[in-house]
């Protein structure tokens, strides 16, 4: 298991999620930081 931490702009979240799913990564924890 590997842990990846990233800061992603909200408008790009769907693109990133789709790209991760294509690589076989299906579990995400998303935290909104203000």
N, CA, C and O atoms as CSV, one atom per row, in Angstrom:
chain,resi,resn,atom,element,x,y,z
A,1,UNK,N,N,0.843,-1.166,0.000
A,1,UNK,CA,C,0.000,0.000,0.000
A,1,UNK,C,C,0.893,1.235,0.000
A,1,UNK,O,O,1.926,1.276,0.668
A,2,UNK,N,N,0.475,2.234,-0.759
A,2,UNK,CA,C,1.210,3.493,-0.815
A,2,UNK,C,C,0.268,4.634,-0.480
A,2,UNK,O,O,-0.921,4.593,-0.796
A,3,UNK,N,N,0.814,5.640,0.157
A,3,UNK,CA,C,0.037,6.825,0.505
A,3,UNK,C,C,0.479,7.973,-0.390
A,3,UNK,O,O,1.670,8.248,-0.535
A,4,UNK,N,N,-0.504,8.635,-0.986
A,4,UNK,CA,C,-0.235,9.795,-1.833
A,4,UNK,C,C,-0.994,10.977,-1.242
A,4,UNK,O,O,-2.202,10.896,-1.020
A,5,UNK,N,N,-0.293,12.065,-0.992
A,5,UNK,CA,C,-0.935,13.300,-0.539
A,5,UNK,C,C,-0.754,14.341,-1.634
A,5,UNK,O,O,0.343,14.508,-2.169
A,6,UNK,N,N,-1.836,15.039,-1.965
A,6,UNK,CA,C,-1.756,16.027,-3.035
A,6,UNK,C,C,-2.682,17.196,-2.738
A,6,UNK,O,O,-3.714,17.043,-2.084
A,7,UNK,N,N,-2.298,18.347,-3.222
A,7,UNK,CA,C,-3.161,19.529,-3.178
A,7,UNK,C,C,-3.654,19.737,-4.608
A,7,UNK,O,O,-2.866,19.965,-5.526
A,8,UNK,N,N,-4.964,19.654,-4.775
A,8,UNK,CA,C,-5.558,19.688,-6.116
A,8,UNK,C,C,-6.631,20.770,-6.146
A,8,UNK,O,O,-7.441,20.881,-5.226
A,9,UNK,N,N,-6.628,21.552,-7.195
A,9,UNK,CA,C,-7.664,22.575,-7.358
A,9,UNK,C,C,-9.028,21.883,-7.500
A,9,UNK,O,O,-9.142,20.862,-8.178
A,10,UNK,N,N,-10.053,22.443,-6.858
A,10,UNK,CA,C,-11.378,21.802,-6.901
A,10,UNK,C,C,-11.885,21.540,-8.317
A,10,UNK,O,O,-12.528,20.519,-8.561
A,11,UNK,N,N,-11.610,22.434,-9.240
A,11,UNK,CA,C,-12.109,22.251,-10.610
A,11,UNK,C,C,-11.402,21.121,-11.357
A,11,UNK,O,O,-11.888,20.678,-12.398
A,12,UNK,N,N,-10.270,20.649,-10.847
A,12,UNK,CA,C,-9.529,19.552,-11.487
A,12,UNK,C,C,-9.783,18.199,-10.821
A,12,UNK,O,O,-9.274,17.177,-11.281
A,13,UNK,N,N,-10.571,18.188,-9.736
A,13,UNK,CA,C,-10.742,16.969,-8.954
A,13,UNK,C,C,-11.275,15.810,-9.781
A,13,UNK,O,O,-10.786,14.688,-9.651
A,14,UNK,N,N,-12.270,16.060,-10.630
A,14,UNK,CA,C,-12.843,14.970,-11.425
A,14,UNK,C,C,-11.818,14.391,-12.393
A,14,UNK,O,O,-11.782,13.178,-12.600
A,15,UNK,N,N,-10.989,15.235,-12.985
A,15,UNK,CA,C,-9.944,14.752,-13.890
A,15,UNK,C,C,-8.959,13.856,-13.153
A,15,UNK,O,O,-8.583,12.793,-13.647
A,16,UNK,N,N,-8.547,14.288,-11.977
A,16,UNK,CA,C,-7.580,13.523,-11.186
A,16,UNK,C,C,-8.195,12.198,-10.751
A,16,UNK,O,O,-7.550,11.153,-10.843
A,17,UNK,N,N,-9.429,12.234,-10.282
A,17,UNK,CA,C,-10.107,11.012,-9.843
A,17,UNK,C,C,-10.226,10.019,-10.997
A,17,UNK,O,O,-9.967,8.830,-10.815
A,18,UNK,N,N,-10.615,10.491,-12.178
A,18,UNK,CA,C,-10.735,9.614,-13.343
A,18,UNK,C,C,-9.389,9.002,-13.718
A,18,UNK,O,O,-9.316,7.818,-14.045
A,19,UNK,N,N,-8.325,9.800,-13.673
A,19,UNK,CA,C,-6.989,9.300,-14.012
A,19,UNK,C,C,-6.536,8.241,-13.005
A,19,UNK,O,O,-5.935,7.238,-13.390
A,20,UNK,N,N,-6.817,8.457,-11.727
A,20,UNK,CA,C,-6.452,7.466,-10.713
A,20,UNK,C,C,-7.237,6.172,-10.904
A,20,UNK,O,O,-6.677,5.085,-10.762
A,21,UNK,N,N,-8.518,6.275,-11.222
A,21,UNK,CA,C,-9.332,5.081,-11.450
A,21,UNK,C,C,-8.821,4.290,-12.644
A,21,UNK,O,O,-8.858,3.060,-12.626
A,22,UNK,N,N,-8.346,4.968,-13.678
A,22,UNK,CA,C,-7.770,4.280,-14.833
A,22,UNK,C,C,-6.545,3.470,-14.444
A,22,UNK,O,O,-6.230,2.466,-15.084
A,23,UNK,N,N,-5.850,3.903,-13.392
A,23,UNK,CA,C,-4.658,3.199,-12.913
A,23,UNK,C,C,-5.001,2.146,-11.853
A,23,UNK,O,O,-4.103,1.518,-11.292
A,24,UNK,N,N,-6.280,1.956,-11.582
A,24,UNK,CA,C,-6.704,0.938,-10.635
A,24,UNK,C,C,-6.814,1.408,-9.199
A,24,UNK,O,O,-6.920,0.587,-8.288
A,25,UNK,N,N,-6.791,2.721,-8.979
A,25,UNK,CA,C,-6.915,3.282,-7.631
A,25,UNK,C,C,-8.352,3.768,-7.470
A,25,UNK,O,O,-8.787,4.695,-8.154
A,26,UNK,N,N,-9.090,3.120,-6.543
A,26,UNK,CA,C,-10.515,3.424,-6.422
A,26,UNK,C,C,-10.895,4.049,-5.086
A,26,UNK,O,O,-12.014,4.543,-4.951
A,27,UNK,N,N,-10.021,4.048,-4.105
A,27,UNK,CA,C,-10.348,4.608,-2.799
A,27,UNK,C,C,-9.700,5.964,-2.599
A,27,UNK,O,O,-8.494,6.113,-2.796
A,28,UNK,N,N,-10.494,6.956,-2.207
A,28,UNK,CA,C,-9.977,8.307,-1.979
A,28,UNK,C,C,-10.568,8.885,-0.699
A,28,UNK,O,O,-11.716,8.603,-0.354
A,29,UNK,N,N,-9.802,9.669,-0.020
A,29,UNK,CA,C,-10.292,10.523,1.060
A,29,UNK,C,C,-10.046,11.949,0.608
A,29,UNK,O,O,-8.923,12.319,0.264
A,30,UNK,N,N,-11.097,12.740,0.610
A,30,UNK,CA,C,-10.993,14.124,0.149
A,30,UNK,C,C,-11.333,15.049,1.309
A,30,UNK,O,O,-12.372,14.898,1.951
A,31,UNK,N,N,-10.454,16.004,1.571
A,31,UNK,CA,C,-10.665,16.977,2.634
A,31,UNK,C,C,-10.568,18.370,2.021
A,31,UNK,O,O,-9.587,18.701,1.355
A,32,UNK,N,N,-11.590,19.174,2.251
A,32,UNK,CA,C,-11.591,20.546,1.757
A,32,UNK,C,C,-10.835,21.427,2.747
A,32,UNK,O,O,-11.156,21.455,3.935
A,33,UNK,N,N,-9.842,22.134,2.257
A,33,UNK,CA,C,-9.031,23.011,3.093
A,33,UNK,C,C,-9.289,24.447,2.660
A,33,UNK,O,O,-9.214,24.771,1.475
A,34,UNK,N,N,-9.593,25.298,3.625
A,34,UNK,CA,C,-9.862,26.696,3.277
A,34,UNK,C,C,-8.865,27.608,3.943
A,34,UNK,O,O,-8.929,28.825,3.769
